[in-house]
Structures are given as C-alpha cells and as structure tokens.
Amino acid sequence: MKINLRASVILTTAAFLTACGGGGGGGGGGGGEVGPVNPVVPPVVVVPPVVPPVDENVLQLAVNDALYGPGSGMASAFSTLNKVRSAYGVGLFSQNAKLDIAANNHAQYVSARWGALDFTTVGHIEDASKPGYTGVNPADRIAYAGYAASSTGEVIITFISVDGTQSDPGSVAIDALMSGPYHRFGLLDGSRDIGIADVSARFPGEGGVNHTFVFNLAVAQSQKVQLPSKTWIGIWPQDQAVNVMYGFAGETPNPIPVNAGTCAGYPVSIQVRNGLVLNTTAFTLTESATGSSVSVQLSTAATDVNPSQARANSAYIMSYKPLKLDTTYAVHFSGSVDGTPIEKNWSFTTGKINTKMIHGCNPSL
C-alpha cells in the first residue's frame, strides 16, 4: 500500500505541473495553437520487501515429550538435562530413537566390561574383539545405528547407587556430570538430538546397583548446530541458584590433577557463544558473609591443564577444597569477548546436606 500511494502522488503531481507548463506556453504564443501535451509519467519502482536472514543456528525452544519409561533413570536424566539447558539459554535436546539405540549398544558394552573387571575399554573406544562391539568411536556407533550426522558427541558416566541411599539415578548422573567442567560443556553444546541409555546391573562386592549412562549427542546432516545470540553469556551455577553441589564428583581427564585425587570444589564457569573468544582478566570466588577469598585454580584456553579439552569461548575456576554446606558464594568475572570488555557478578548458595554417599566427598567445614 505504501508503494502504491507514493506512486499515485508522483503521478498526480507530474500531471499538474505539465498542465501548468502547457497553459503557459499557449498564452505566450500570441496566436499559435498548442496541441495537447502528454504527461510524463515516471516509472513505478517496486522495492522488494526486506527479508531478514534465516538463522540456521536457531535454538530449539520446544520439543516433543520424550518416550522414555515413566519413572525411569533415562526419563529423569532427559528432563533434568533439558531444564539445565533451558536455564542456561542454549536450547533443548530432542529425543532420537536411533541415538537411543547407539547409546544402549555402548552402555551394554561398557557395563559388560565392568562385570568382567576389564577396564581397558570402558570409555569412548570399543575393542572389536570384545562382545557387544558396534564401532570403535561414537561416530562409528551412531552411524551403525542408522543416524546420518554432521556432528556427534558422547558423554558417559558409571556410578554405583549404594544400597540404602535414596537417590534418583537420572538426576544423580546429570548432577555428577555437571560437576565436571569438560562434561558440563559437552552437555551444554550445540547438538540438537540426543539418545540416552541406562544399563544397570549388580556386580559382586559393589554394595549397590551399578549404572552406566551413555548420552549420544548429534546434529543431523540436514541441520545446523543450535547457538545462542552473539551477546549471550552463560554462567554456571546460575545467579541466585540454591542447593548447589559443594564438590567435584570426578571426571576423566582430571581438570585439577594438582589435587592428586583428593576432593575439590564445584566448578564455577562462564561461557560465550561458540566461535567467539573469551579472554579472562579476573575470575574470583569469595564467601559472601565474611568476604573471605576462596583459593581457586583458574582454567582458560591458555592455561587449562588438559589442552585438548580447552575451549576458546570458556573459562572456569575450581576451589582446591570442597565448598562449605549452606554457604553463599560471590563470583566476579572481568575480561573481554573478541576485544569487547565484559564484567559479570553473581552469587549462589550450596546445599545443606552432606552427599558423600552419592558423590564421594565431604564438604569443607
């Protein structure tokens, strides 16, 4: 309508001006008769509408309900993980049946190795000579299950639900994985689809149920990874979070080997969109009530003790000792993103219950 209206105004104005010019010319001729003058009509210029570019990395903000059995560890893990991702601002995972198959295949393989006390291949690599083999690495096993992927990932955790301890294995798995910085960043990546398996068994001498959880993450060949905006800053724990774990449950590779296996504190991390570079000037942790500084190890892309796990868009700190129960901590970060200065302050409060029987560490006093 706006284009047509402007064209109409232009045409009307041109006709009026031409008529005036023609009348003036006839009066000035003194005797000659001037023939009709055709109006000059300017061409109508059609301006195409501006179509914003399609964001191929758009976040999945809604997905179908998962079909894992109600009350199962897989259902709990899926729900817990998507709540974490929603709070973090990186989009949701969608359950994929083929990835479920790949995850279950590998979980069965790993669980069988535990049962046989064969711990040489209980990680991400399978041995073709061992029963249950479906592929050397996660990409092979995902392809074997029929999923055509442009990118793949895998997260594994094995733990024992000790008899007499009330715990939900699905949420325990996610909580423990989120306590390790490398697995945390893996679970919060740009994948769109997920498959989950929980293979449980009882093995002699373990005193509980052995759970092997496998999470297969992927992006289909027809899709792109999901990414937040370029101004997004992700922090974990979240600002004002409560009941935060006080300790690090362990992961391989070890992000804080200087502790020589003794318990460390829950990692505090900051992250920007993948593809951007985060530079750290200061990253500190203090007890809010006393103002006491907490001694921490700072890990950035330049200083991480495991360079193969370092990410240019992330940084994290870990206290050398577990955090205290029911204590509020203040976090300060200053640095830059691709040269643009940023500063972030937030706080969180640890839980009130000693969870050593679940996660293996006592809190600090």
Salt bridges, closest charged atoms under 4 A:
ASP118 OD2 - ARG113 NE 3.65
ASP118 OD2 - LYS130 NZ 2.76
GLU126 OE2 - HIS106 ND1 2.61
GLU126 OE2 - ARG141 NE 3.73
ASP127 OD2 - LYS130 NZ 3.90
GLU154 OE1 - HIS106 NE2 3.87
GLU154 OE1 - HIS124 ND1 2.78
GLU154 OE1 - ARG141 NH2 2.83
ASP163 OD1 - ARG202 NH2 2.91
ASP198 OD1 - HIS211 ND1 3.06
GLU251 OE1 - HIS183 ND1 2.51
GLU287 OE2 - LYS324 NZ 3.07
GLU343 OE2 - HIS332 ND1 3.86
